[in-house]
């Protein structure tokens, strides 16, 4: 019966239909369906050959016999059609399969495979591969051949497989069609595995009981691979019998080994060789005893325990140790070592991976606790961590995927995009507590507590609290991943902290007093530099019962008195005298407060109000969060007056916040001293004028003294009386 069938087939996407045209000699019988001289046009591609499907009857399984040829074929579409066809019918999947296929150019998983050929047979007796090869899959070549007779009483045979792949990406993409979990695990480190050159051989010796062996050797990138396994089994599935496995990965450069294992994002190693050894033995269906060791320059780790691997729900229980390691990549700065050790129990129950009885050290600080994470998506995380010392900035950096190398110097922010981190397919929370926790490079909290909350594409440090400088610290820090970058929101508060303690000052702190601080900010960016530069927010700062060192208000009186005593108003002499006078004391302030504004990564201080009876102090400035520099201006005003003005000294602080340079501008004070000197001279002149005697008024003639030789009536009268 010659029939031509035209129609539409649903491939890949439920709503995408592709045209299908079939022509051939069709045989429909009670036991089989067959098509000879087959000509199928599918998605614009033509397949020719023959196809026969035999239904299962009695003890005879369903069978498929196919001989097909296609100059060009979209295998993704063809496989999708086949799966859809079988799923929508009562046709049983065949167990006996004989295939002869040649494809000149095939498209699969987005890659082009050239000269694909298959000659193989699968039945109850075993597997026979006359030829299974792909000459070019994105540059990779694959071939397999051999025969395995698995039927009792004497299974025997061998199969050889070879892979030569300059780029492993096409291989993992193809593997994803058949073993998605394995492909997903390999794809993360595919770049480090190239070029891959592997040879594998499976053999069964034909003895009773049969001994099956698997040998793999070759290289992945610059890592040498040697894996050898054997099992007493009745088939190549190794579902029964005792298993023994020995494996070793070696590299002249331990960094390449860690890259293959995906551990380069966790540990840093020095120049030198590295090796991973694995040994397993025991019943395939029971508990296998497993020992493993990983070593490189600066890294030594080991694990031992038991595992059930060949079951529907794998499980394991290991005791793991890390004698020494450098976890610098976790805090984003590979130039600063982060030594760690670890001892604890690792458990796997098929659905959950757990770490219990953790006893670790991080940079010499002890860490204890437990963690667990489910393997199914979304992964649920829970745990408790108790540490002597906690590097909070490093923890945040690791959590949000801070680019490697960020923070090589103080206040340096990378322009590389955020990557990795724990945001994504995770949910749950981890309770954190520490005797001491670093909040900033020079800011420590005691008895610190927080809850790390994980959600879909977000994480937050909630309910943060602790003792900072003798005051109460509280806060919250949240991050959320979005299409336009990483979004953040932060809110902090500090009440009753001792300023001198916060500054880490010596016996004579630059500022002392009780500090209260609050701020809230938001930002978003694709990189750390962009995120910091986008910050917007506001806050408030209050200082009570404070003293500002090197701002002695008596400096005004001292310099004024010196000028009064004859010191010339010379810039050098005034500067020397004022500097010594300022450094000798402090300015007492009952209360100082100001507003904080955060914009474009700049924190500005404004509207400062200072209550002091000794002198007036005003200040303004900004702190640049992008580079850690400060630019501030202070004005100290004395109580004296001259020509209607007060004496003033200007101070400028510029440079790194950890050690800003201070400069003093005394031009206003010199001008005031000059005005005061002129004013004083004017007063002295007026006083001198007021002190000189005034000329007396002329006497009346009657009171004037007589001229010799003359006499008046008055004189005669007086003379006569005498």
C-alpha positions as CSV (number, residue, x, y, z in Angstrom):
1,X,0.0,0.0,0.0
2,X,1.6,3.3,-1.1
3,X,0.4,6.2,0.8
4,X,1.3,9.9,1.1
5,X,0.4,11.6,4.3
6,X,0.5,15.4,4.8
7,X,-0.1,17.2,8.0
8,X,1.3,19.3,10.9
9,X,3.5,18.2,13.7
10,X,4.0,19.9,17.1
11,X,7.7,20.2,17.7
12,X,9.6,21.8,20.7
13,X,7.0,24.4,21.5
14,X,3.4,23.5,22.1
15,X,2.1,26.2,19.7
16,X,4.7,25.8,16.9
17,X,3.6,23.5,14.1
18,X,6.0,22.1,11.5
19,X,4.9,20.6,8.2
20,X,5.3,16.8,7.8
21,X,5.0,14.9,4.4
22,X,5.5,11.2,4.3
23,X,5.6,8.9,1.3
24,X,6.4,5.2,1.1
25,X,5.2,1.6,0.9
26,X,3.3,1.2,4.2
27,X,2.5,-2.1,5.7
28,X,-0.1,-2.3,8.5
29,X,-0.5,-5.7,10.1
30,X,-1.6,-7.0,13.5
31,X,2.0,-7.5,14.6
32,X,3.8,-4.7,13.0
33,X,3.9,-1.4,11.1
34,X,6.5,-1.0,8.3
35,X,7.5,1.6,5.8
36,X,9.7,0.7,2.8
37,X,11.1,3.1,0.3
38,X,10.3,5.8,2.9
39,X,10.6,9.4,1.9
40,X,9.8,11.9,4.7
41,X,9.9,15.7,4.3
42,X,10.1,17.2,7.8
43,X,10.7,20.9,8.4
44,X,12.0,21.3,4.9
45,X,14.5,18.4,5.4
46,X,14.3,15.0,3.7
47,X,14.8,11.6,5.2
48,X,14.9,8.4,3.2
49,X,15.1,4.7,4.0
50,X,13.0,2.1,5.7
51,X,11.4,1.7,9.2
52,X,9.7,-1.2,10.9
53,X,8.1,-1.5,14.3
54,X,7.0,-4.9,15.7
55,X,4.5,-5.0,18.5
56,X,5.3,-6.8,21.7
57,X,3.7,-10.3,21.8
58,X,3.9,-12.8,24.7
59,X,7.5,-12.9,25.9
60,X,8.7,-11.1,22.8
61,X,9.4,-7.4,23.4
62,X,8.6,-4.5,21.1
63,X,11.2,-4.1,18.4
64,X,12.4,-1.3,16.1
65,X,14.4,-1.8,12.9
66,X,15.4,1.4,11.0
67,X,17.8,2.3,8.2
68,X,17.7,6.0,7.5
69,X,19.7,8.5,5.5
70,X,19.5,12.3,5.6
71,X,21.7,14.9,4.0
72,X,20.5,17.4,6.5
73,X,18.3,17.0,9.6
74,X,17.2,19.0,12.6
75,X,17.6,16.4,15.3
76,X,16.0,18.6,18.0
77,X,12.8,18.7,16.0
78,X,13.0,15.0,15.1
79,X,13.5,13.9,18.7
80,X,10.7,16.2,19.8
81,X,8.3,14.7,17.2
82,X,9.2,11.2,18.2
83,X,8.7,11.8,21.9
84,X,5.4,13.6,21.2
85,X,4.2,10.8,18.9
86,X,5.1,8.0,21.4
87,X,3.6,10.0,24.4
88,X,0.3,10.5,22.5
89,X,-0.1,6.9,21.5
90,X,-0.3,3.4,23.0
91,X,2.9,2.3,21.3
92,X,5.4,0.7,23.7
93,X,9.0,1.9,23.6
94,X,11.0,-0.8,21.8
95,X,13.5,-2.9,23.7
96,X,15.1,-4.6,20.7
97,X,16.5,-1.9,18.4
98,X,18.5,-2.2,15.2
99,X,19.6,1.1,13.7
100,X,21.6,2.2,10.7
101,X,21.6,5.9,10.3
102,X,23.7,8.3,8.3
103,X,23.3,12.1,8.6
104,X,25.4,14.5,6.6
105,X,24.6,17.6,8.6
106,X,22.6,17.6,11.8
107,X,21.5,20.4,14.1
108,X,21.3,19.6,17.8
109,X,21.2,21.8,20.9
110,X,22.1,24.7,18.7
111,X,25.3,23.1,17.3
112,X,26.1,21.6,13.9
113,X,27.2,17.9,13.8
114,X,28.7,16.8,10.5
115,X,29.0,13.2,9.2
116,X,27.1,11.5,12.0
117,X,26.8,7.7,11.5
118,X,25.4,4.9,13.6
119,X,25.3,1.1,13.2
120,X,24.1,-0.5,16.4
121,X,21.9,-3.2,17.9
122,X,20.4,-3.5,21.3
123,X,18.5,-6.7,22.4
124,X,18.3,-9.1,25.3
125,X,21.7,-10.5,24.5
126,X,23.4,-7.2,24.9
127,X,24.8,-4.3,22.9
128,X,26.6,-4.3,19.6
129,X,28.1,-1.1,18.1
130,X,29.6,-1.5,14.7
131,X,30.0,2.2,14.4
132,X,28.8,5.2,16.3
133,X,30.6,8.4,15.4
134,X,30.3,12.1,14.8
135,X,33.2,13.5,12.8
136,X,32.6,17.1,13.8
137,X,30.4,18.5,16.6
138,X,31.4,22.1,17.1
139,X,35.0,21.0,16.6
140,X,34.6,17.8,18.7
141,X,35.0,14.3,17.3
142,X,33.3,11.2,19.0
143,X,33.5,7.6,18.2
144,X,32.4,4.3,19.8
145,X,32.6,0.6,18.8
146,X,32.5,-2.9,20.2
147,X,30.2,-5.6,21.5
148,X,28.9,-6.6,25.0
149,X,27.1,-9.8,25.5
150,X,25.2,-9.5,28.7
151,X,23.1,-12.6,28.7
152,X,23.9,-15.4,31.1
153,X,25.7,-17.6,31.7
154,X,28.9,-15.9,30.5
155,X,28.6,-12.1,29.8
156,X,31.7,-10.9,27.9
157,X,32.9,-8.3,25.4
158,X,34.2,-4.8,25.3
159,X,33.3,-1.3,24.0
160,X,35.7,1.5,23.3
161,X,34.8,5.2,23.3
162,X,37.0,8.1,22.2
163,X,36.4,11.8,22.6
164,X,38.6,14.6,21.2
165,X,37.0,18.0,21.9
166,X,38.9,21.3,21.6
167,X,35.7,22.9,23.1
168,X,33.6,21.0,25.7
169,X,30.6,23.2,25.4
170,X,29.0,21.3,22.4
171,X,29.6,18.0,24.2
172,X,27.8,19.2,27.4
173,X,25.0,20.6,25.3
174,X,24.5,17.2,23.6
175,X,24.8,15.4,26.9
176,X,22.0,17.6,28.3
177,X,19.6,15.9,26.0
178,X,20.2,12.5,27.6
179,X,21.7,13.2,31.1
180,X,20.7,16.8,32.1
181,X,21.9,16.6,35.7
182,X,25.4,15.4,34.6
183,X,25.5,18.0,31.9
184,X,24.6,20.8,34.3
185,X,27.3,19.7,36.7
186,X,29.9,19.7,34.0
187,X,28.9,22.9,32.1
188,X,29.8,25.2,34.9
189,X,33.5,24.3,34.5
190,X,33.5,23.4,30.8
191,X,36.0,26.1,29.9
192,X,38.6,24.7,32.2
193,X,38.1,21.2,30.7
194,X,39.1,22.2,27.2
195,X,40.7,20.7,25.3
196,X,39.4,17.3,26.3
197,X,40.9,14.1,25.0
198,X,39.5,10.9,26.6
199,X,39.6,7.2,25.9
200,X,37.2,4.8,27.8
201,X,36.9,1.0,27.6
202,X,34.2,-1.2,29.1
203,X,35.0,-4.9,29.3
204,X,33.4,-8.0,30.7
205,X,35.7,-11.0,31.1
206,X,33.3,-13.9,30.5
207,X,34.0,-15.6,33.8
208,X,31.4,-16.7,36.3
209,X,30.6,-14.5,38.1
210,X,31.4,-11.9,35.5
211,X,33.9,-9.2,36.2
212,X,33.1,-5.9,34.5
213,X,35.8,-3.3,34.2
214,X,35.7,0.4,33.3
215,X,38.9,2.3,32.4
216,X,39.1,5.9,31.5
217,X,42.3,7.8,30.7
218,X,43.3,11.0,29.0
219,X,43.2,14.7,29.8
220,X,40.8,17.5,30.6
221,X,42.5,20.7,29.8
222,X,45.8,20.5,31.6
223,X,44.6,17.9,34.1
224,X,45.5,14.2,33.6
225,X,42.7,11.7,34.2
226,X,43.0,8.1,35.3
227,X,39.9,6.2,36.4
228,X,39.6,2.5,36.9
229,X,36.6,0.6,38.2
230,X,35.5,-3.0,38.4
231,X,32.4,-4.9,39.6
232,X,31.1,-8.4,39.9
233,X,27.9,-8.1,37.9
234,X,25.6,-9.7,35.5
235,X,25.2,-6.7,33.3
236,X,27.0,-3.5,32.5
237,X,24.6,-1.6,34.8
238,X,26.5,-3.0,37.8
239,X,23.3,-3.2,39.8
240,X,24.6,-6.1,41.8
241,X,27.9,-7.4,43.1
242,X,30.9,-5.8,44.7
243,X,32.4,-2.6,43.3
244,X,35.9,-1.3,43.4
245,X,36.9,2.1,42.0
246,X,40.1,4.1,42.0
247,X,40.4,7.5,40.4
248,X,43.1,10.2,40.2
249,X,43.2,13.7,38.7
250,X,46.6,15.3,38.5
251,X,47.9,18.6,37.3
252,X,51.3,20.3,37.2
253,X,49.5,23.4,38.2
254,X,47.1,23.0,41.1
255,X,45.1,26.0,40.0
256,X,44.0,24.1,36.9
257,X,42.8,21.2,39.0
258,X,40.7,23.5,41.2
259,X,39.2,25.1,38.1
260,X,38.1,21.7,36.8
261,X,36.5,20.9,40.2
262,X,34.9,24.3,40.4
263,X,36.7,25.0,43.6
264,X,38.7,28.0,42.3
265,X,35.8,30.2,43.4
266,X,36.4,29.0,47.0
267,X,40.1,28.3,47.4
268,X,43.3,29.9,46.2
269,X,46.5,27.9,45.9
270,X,50.1,28.7,45.2
271,X,52.2,27.6,42.2
272,X,52.9,23.8,42.3
273,X,51.3,20.5,41.5
274,X,47.9,19.3,42.6
275,X,46.1,15.9,42.9
276,X,42.7,14.5,43.7
277,X,42.5,10.8,44.6
278,X,39.3,8.8,45.2
279,X,38.9,5.2,46.3
280,X,35.6,3.3,46.7
281,X,34.8,-0.3,47.5
282,X,31.8,-2.4,48.6
283,X,28.5,-3.7,47.4
284,X,27.0,-1.8,44.5
285,X,23.5,-1.8,46.1
286,X,24.8,-1.1,49.6
287,X,27.2,1.1,51.6
288,X,30.3,1.8,49.7
289,X,33.4,2.8,51.7
290,X,34.8,5.9,50.1
291,X,38.1,7.8,50.8
292,X,39.2,11.0,49.1
293,X,42.1,13.4,49.3
294,X,42.7,16.7,47.7
295,X,46.1,18.3,47.8
296,X,47.8,21.3,46.2
297,X,50.3,24.0,47.2
298,X,48.6,25.5,50.3
299,X,45.6,23.2,50.3
300,X,45.1,19.9,52.1
301,X,41.7,18.3,52.5
302,X,40.3,14.8,53.0
303,X,37.0,13.0,53.5
304,X,36.1,9.4,54.4
305,X,32.9,7.6,55.0
306,X,30.2,5.5,53.4
307,X,27.7,6.2,50.6
308,X,24.9,4.5,48.7
309,X,25.2,5.7,45.1
310,X,23.4,3.1,42.9
311,X,20.0,3.6,44.4
312,X,17.0,5.7,43.6
313,X,17.7,7.9,46.7
314,X,21.5,8.2,47.1
315,X,22.8,8.8,50.6
316,X,26.2,9.4,52.2
317,X,27.8,10.1,55.6
318,X,31.4,11.5,55.6
319,X,33.8,12.9,58.1
320,X,35.6,15.7,56.3
321,X,38.7,17.7,57.2
322,X,40.5,20.7,55.7
323,X,43.9,20.8,57.4
324,X,44.8,24.0,55.6
325,X,43.4,26.2,52.9
326,X,43.2,29.8,51.7
327,X,39.6,30.9,51.1
328,X,40.6,34.4,49.7
329,X,38.2,34.2,46.7
330,X,35.3,34.1,49.1
331,X,35.9,37.7,50.2
332,X,36.7,38.9,46.7
333,X,40.4,39.7,47.3
334,X,42.8,37.1,46.1
335,X,45.7,39.2,47.2
336,X,44.8,38.9,50.9
337,X,45.0,35.4,52.3
338,X,42.1,34.0,54.3
339,X,43.4,30.9,56.0
340,X,40.7,28.4,57.0
341,X,40.5,24.9,58.6
342,X,37.5,22.7,58.8
343,X,36.3,19.5,60.6
344,X,32.8,18.2,60.5
345,X,30.2,15.7,59.3
346,X,28.8,15.8,55.8
347,X,25.5,14.0,55.2
348,X,23.4,13.2,52.2
349,X,20.0,11.6,52.5
350,X,18.9,11.8,48.9
351,X,17.0,15.1,49.3
352,X,19.2,17.1,51.6
353,X,22.9,17.9,52.1
354,X,23.9,18.7,55.6
355,X,27.0,19.9,57.5
356,X,26.9,19.0,61.2
357,X,29.3,19.4,64.2
358,X,31.2,22.1,62.3
359,X,34.5,23.0,64.0
360,X,36.4,25.4,61.8
361,X,38.7,28.4,61.9
362,X,38.6,31.4,59.6
363,X,41.7,33.6,59.8
364,X,42.4,32.0,63.2
365,X,38.9,32.6,64.6
366,X,36.9,29.7,65.7
367,X,33.6,28.9,64.0
368,X,30.9,26.4,65.1
369,X,27.5,25.4,63.9
370,X,25.5,23.5,61.3
371,X,24.0,24.0,57.8
372,X,21.7,22.1,55.5
373,X,20.4,22.6,52.0
374,X,17.9,20.7,50.0
375,X,18.9,19.4,46.6
376,X,15.6,19.9,44.8
377,X,14.7,23.3,43.4
378,X,14.1,25.7,45.0
379,X,16.8,24.9,47.5
380,X,15.9,25.4,51.1
381,X,18.7,26.5,53.4
382,X,18.8,26.6,57.1
383,X,21.5,26.7,59.8
384,X,23.2,28.3,62.7
385,X,26.7,29.8,62.8
386,X,28.5,30.9,66.0
387,X,31.9,32.5,65.5
388,X,34.5,34.1,67.7
389,X,35.2,36.7,64.9
390,X,33.1,37.4,61.8
391,X,34.2,39.2,58.7
392,X,30.9,40.8,57.8
393,X,32.1,42.7,54.8
394,X,33.7,39.5,53.4
395,X,30.5,37.6,54.1
396,X,28.4,40.2,52.2
397,X,30.9,40.2,49.3
398,X,30.7,36.4,48.9
399,X,26.9,36.4,49.3
400,X,26.3,39.0,46.5
401,X,28.9,37.8,44.2
402,X,31.5,40.6,44.5
403,X,33.9,40.4,41.6
404,X,37.2,38.7,42.3
405,X,40.0,41.2,43.1
406,X,37.6,43.9,44.4
407,X,39.0,45.7,47.4
408,X,42.7,45.1,46.6
409,X,43.3,48.5,48.2
410,X,41.2,50.4,50.6
411,X,38.0,52.0,49.2
412,X,38.5,50.5,45.7
413,X,35.4,49.4,43.9
414,X,35.5,47.2,40.9
415,X,33.7,48.1,37.6
416,X,33.3,44.4,36.8
417,X,29.7,43.2,37.1
418,X,28.4,41.2,40.1
419,X,28.5,37.5,39.4
420,X,27.7,34.3,41.3
421,X,26.7,34.7,45.0
422,X,24.0,32.9,46.7
423,X,21.1,34.8,45.3
424,X,18.9,32.8,42.9
425,X,17.4,29.4,43.5
426,X,17.7,29.5,47.3
427,X,15.3,30.2,50.2
428,X,15.6,29.9,53.9
429,X,17.6,31.6,56.7
430,X,20.8,31.2,58.7
431,X,21.2,32.6,62.2
432,X,24.5,34.3,62.7
433,X,26.2,35.3,66.0
434,X,29.7,36.4,66.8
435,X,31.7,37.6,69.8
436,X,33.3,40.2,67.5
437,X,32.2,41.2,64.0
438,X,33.8,43.6,61.6
439,X,31.2,46.0,60.2
440,X,33.8,48.2,58.4
441,X,37.6,48.0,58.2
442,X,38.0,49.8,61.5
443,X,34.6,49.4,63.0
444,X,33.9,46.4,65.3
445,X,30.8,45.1,67.0
446,X,30.7,42.9,70.0
447,X,28.0,40.3,70.7
448,X,26.8,40.6,67.1
449,X,23.7,38.9,66.0
450,X,21.9,38.8,62.6
451,X,19.7,36.6,60.5
452,X,20.7,35.9,56.9
453,X,17.5,35.5,54.9
454,X,17.5,34.1,51.4
455,X,14.7,34.4,48.9
456,X,14.2,34.2,45.2
457,X,16.9,36.5,43.7
458,X,17.2,38.3,47.0
459,X,19.0,38.2,50.4
460,X,19.0,40.3,53.5
461,X,20.8,40.6,56.8
462,X,17.9,41.2,59.1
463,X,17.7,42.1,62.8
464,X,21.4,43.1,63.0
465,X,22.4,44.1,66.5
466,X,25.5,44.4,68.7
467,X,27.6,46.6,71.0
468,X,29.6,49.2,69.0
469,X,31.9,51.4,71.0
470,X,29.8,50.9,74.2
471,X,26.6,51.9,72.3
472,X,23.7,49.9,70.8
473,X,23.9,49.1,67.1
474,X,20.9,48.0,65.0
475,X,20.5,47.7,61.3
476,X,19.3,45.9,58.2
477,X,20.9,45.4,54.8
478,X,19.0,43.9,51.8
479,X,20.0,43.1,48.3
480,X,17.8,42.1,45.3
481,X,18.9,41.0,41.9
482,X,17.0,42.7,39.0
483,X,17.4,43.2,35.2
484,X,19.0,46.6,35.8
485,X,21.5,45.4,38.3
486,X,21.8,44.7,42.0
487,X,19.4,46.8,44.2
488,X,20.2,47.5,47.8
489,X,18.5,49.1,50.8
490,X,20.3,49.7,54.1
491,X,19.2,51.2,57.5
492,X,21.5,51.6,60.5
493,X,21.3,53.2,63.9
494,X,23.8,53.7,66.7
495,X,23.0,55.1,70.1
496,X,25.2,56.0,73.0
497,X,28.6,55.0,71.5
498,X,31.8,56.4,72.9
499,X,33.4,58.4,70.1
500,X,37.0,57.9,71.3
501,X,36.5,54.1,71.2
502,X,35.0,54.2,67.7
503,X,38.0,56.2,66.5
504,X,40.4,53.7,68.1
505,X,42.2,56.7,69.6
506,X,45.1,56.7,72.0
507,X,45.2,58.5,75.4
508,X,44.3,61.8,73.8
509,X,41.5,61.2,71.3
510,X,40.7,63.8,68.7
511,X,37.0,63.7,69.6
512,X,35.4,62.3,72.7
513,X,31.8,62.2,73.8
514,X,28.6,60.2,73.3
515,X,27.6,59.6,69.6
516,X,24.2,58.9,68.1
517,X,24.0,58.1,64.4
518,X,21.2,57.0,62.1
519,X,21.0,56.7,58.3
520,X,19.0,55.0,55.5
521,X,20.0,54.6,51.9
522,X,19.1,52.9,48.6
523,X,21.1,52.2,45.5
524,X,21.3,50.1,42.3
525,X,24.1,49.1,39.9
526,X,25.5,46.4,37.7
527,X,28.9,46.6,39.5
528,X,30.2,47.6,42.9
529,X,31.5,50.9,41.6
530,X,28.1,51.7,40.0
531,X,26.2,50.6,43.1
532,X,28.2,52.8,45.5
533,X,28.0,55.7,43.1
534,X,24.2,55.5,43.0
535,X,23.6,55.6,46.7
536,X,20.8,58.0,47.8
537,X,19.7,58.6,51.4
538,X,19.7,60.7,54.5
539,X,20.6,60.6,58.2
540,X,21.4,62.4,61.3
541,X,24.4,62.6,63.7
542,X,24.4,63.9,67.3
543,X,27.3,64.3,69.7
544,X,26.8,65.0,73.4
545,X,29.2,66.1,76.2
546,X,32.0,66.2,73.7
547,X,35.5,67.5,73.6
548,X,37.4,68.4,70.4
549,X,41.1,68.1,70.8
550,X,43.5,70.7,69.4
551,X,40.8,73.4,69.3
552,X,41.7,75.3,72.5
553,X,39.6,78.5,72.4
554,X,42.2,80.1,74.7
555,X,44.4,80.4,71.6
556,X,42.6,83.7,70.8
557,X,43.5,85.2,74.2
558,X,47.1,84.0,74.0
559,X,47.8,85.5,70.6
560,X,46.0,88.7,71.5
561,X,48.0,89.1,74.7
562,X,51.2,88.5,72.8
563,X,50.4,91.2,70.3
564,X,49.5,93.5,73.2
565,X,52.9,92.8,74.7
566,X,54.6,93.9,71.5
567,X,54.7,90.9,69.2
568,X,54.5,92.0,65.6
569,X,51.6,90.7,63.6
570,X,53.8,88.5,61.4
571,X,52.2,85.5,59.6
572,X,55.0,83.1,60.7
573,X,54.9,84.2,64.4
574,X,51.1,84.2,64.5
575,X,51.0,80.7,63.0
576,X,53.6,79.3,65.4
577,X,51.9,80.8,68.5
578,X,48.4,79.8,67.4
579,X,49.4,76.2,66.5
580,X,51.0,75.7,69.9
581,X,48.0,77.3,71.7
582,X,45.5,75.1,69.8
583,X,47.3,71.9,70.4
584,X,47.5,72.5,74.1
585,X,43.8,72.0,75.0
586,X,40.3,71.2,73.7
587,X,36.9,72.7,73.0
588,X,34.1,71.5,75.2
589,X,30.8,71.1,73.5
590,X,27.5,70.3,75.3
591,X,25.7,69.2,72.2
592,X,26.5,69.1,68.4
593,X,24.1,67.8,65.8
594,X,23.9,67.9,62.0
595,X,22.0,66.5,59.0
596,X,23.5,63.9,56.6
597,X,22.6,63.7,52.9
598,X,23.8,60.9,50.7
599,X,23.7,61.4,47.0
600,X,25.8,60.0,44.1
601,X,28.1,58.2,46.6
602,X,28.8,61.4,48.5
603,X,27.8,61.8,52.2
604,X,27.4,65.5,53.0
605,X,27.2,67.1,56.5
606,X,25.1,70.2,56.7
607,X,22.9,72.3,59.1
608,X,25.4,71.7,61.9
609,X,24.3,73.2,65.3
610,X,26.9,73.3,68.1
611,X,26.3,74.4,71.7
612,X,29.5,75.6,73.4
613,X,30.0,78.3,76.0
614,X,33.7,78.7,75.3
615,X,33.6,79.5,71.6
616,X,31.6,79.1,68.4
617,X,32.3,76.2,66.1
618,X,30.8,75.6,62.7
619,X,31.5,72.9,60.2
620,X,30.5,71.4,56.9
621,X,31.9,68.8,54.5
622,X,31.5,65.6,52.6
623,X,32.8,62.0,52.7
624,X,33.3,60.4,49.3
625,X,32.3,56.7,49.6
626,X,33.6,55.9,46.1
627,X,37.3,56.5,47.2
628,X,37.2,56.9,51.0
629,X,38.3,60.6,51.0
630,X,37.1,63.4,53.3
631,X,36.8,67.1,52.5
632,X,35.7,69.1,55.5
633,X,35.9,72.8,56.7
634,X,35.7,74.0,60.3
635,X,35.6,77.6,61.6
636,X,36.5,78.3,65.2
637,X,35.3,81.7,66.4
638,X,36.5,83.4,69.6
639,X,34.4,85.6,72.0
640,X,36.4,88.8,71.5
641,X,35.2,91.7,69.3
642,X,37.2,94.2,67.2
643,X,35.7,96.6,64.7
644,X,32.4,94.7,65.0
645,X,33.9,91.3,64.2
646,X,35.0,88.2,66.0
647,X,38.3,86.3,65.7
648,X,38.1,83.2,63.4
649,X,40.4,80.4,62.6
650,X,39.7,78.2,59.5
651,X,40.6,74.5,59.4
652,X,40.5,72.2,56.4
653,X,40.6,68.4,56.5
654,X,41.4,66.7,53.2
655,X,42.5,63.2,52.1
656,X,41.9,59.6,53.1
657,X,39.4,59.3,56.0
658,X,41.9,57.2,57.9
659,X,44.6,59.9,57.9
660,X,43.3,63.3,56.5
661,X,45.7,66.2,56.2
662,X,44.9,69.2,58.4
663,X,45.6,72.8,57.2
664,X,45.0,76.0,59.1
665,X,44.1,79.4,57.5
666,X,45.0,82.3,59.9
667,X,44.4,85.1,57.4
668,X,41.1,86.0,59.0
669,X,42.7,86.0,62.5
670,X,45.6,88.1,61.3
671,X,43.2,90.6,59.9
672,X,41.2,90.6,63.1
673,X,44.5,91.1,65.1
674,X,45.3,94.1,62.9
675,X,41.9,95.6,63.3
676,X,42.2,95.0,67.1
677,X,45.6,96.6,67.2
678,X,44.3,99.6,65.4
679,X,41.3,99.8,67.6
680,X,43.5,99.5,70.7
681,X,45.8,102.3,69.5
682,X,42.8,104.5,68.9
683,X,41.7,103.8,72.5
684,X,45.1,104.6,73.8
685,X,45.3,107.9,72.0
686,X,41.9,108.8,73.3
687,X,43.0,107.9,76.8
688,X,46.1,110.0,76.5
689,X,44.1,112.9,75.3
690,X,41.8,112.6,78.2
691,X,44.7,112.3,80.7
692,X,46.4,115.7,79.7
693,X,45.5,118.8,82.0
694,X,43.2,121.4,80.5
695,X,44.3,125.2,80.5
696,X,42.7,127.3,83.3
697,X,40.3,130.2,82.6
698,X,41.6,134.0,83.1
699,X,40.9,135.5,86.5
700,X,38.7,138.6,87.0
701,X,40.6,141.9,87.5
702,X,39.5,142.2,91.1
703,X,41.3,139.0,91.8
704,X,44.4,139.9,89.9
705,X,47.7,140.5,91.9
706,X,48.7,144.2,92.3
707,X,51.3,145.6,90.2
708,X,54.4,146.8,92.1
709,X,54.3,150.4,92.9
710,X,50.6,150.7,92.7
711,X,47.9,150.1,95.2
712,X,44.3,150.0,95.2
713,X,41.6,150.5,97.7
714,X,41.6,146.9,98.6
715,X,45.3,146.7,99.2
716,X,45.3,149.8,101.3
717,X,42.6,148.5,103.5
718,X,44.4,145.2,103.9
719,X,47.6,147.0,104.5
720,X,46.1,149.3,107.1
721,X,44.8,146.4,109.0
722,X,48.2,144.8,109.1
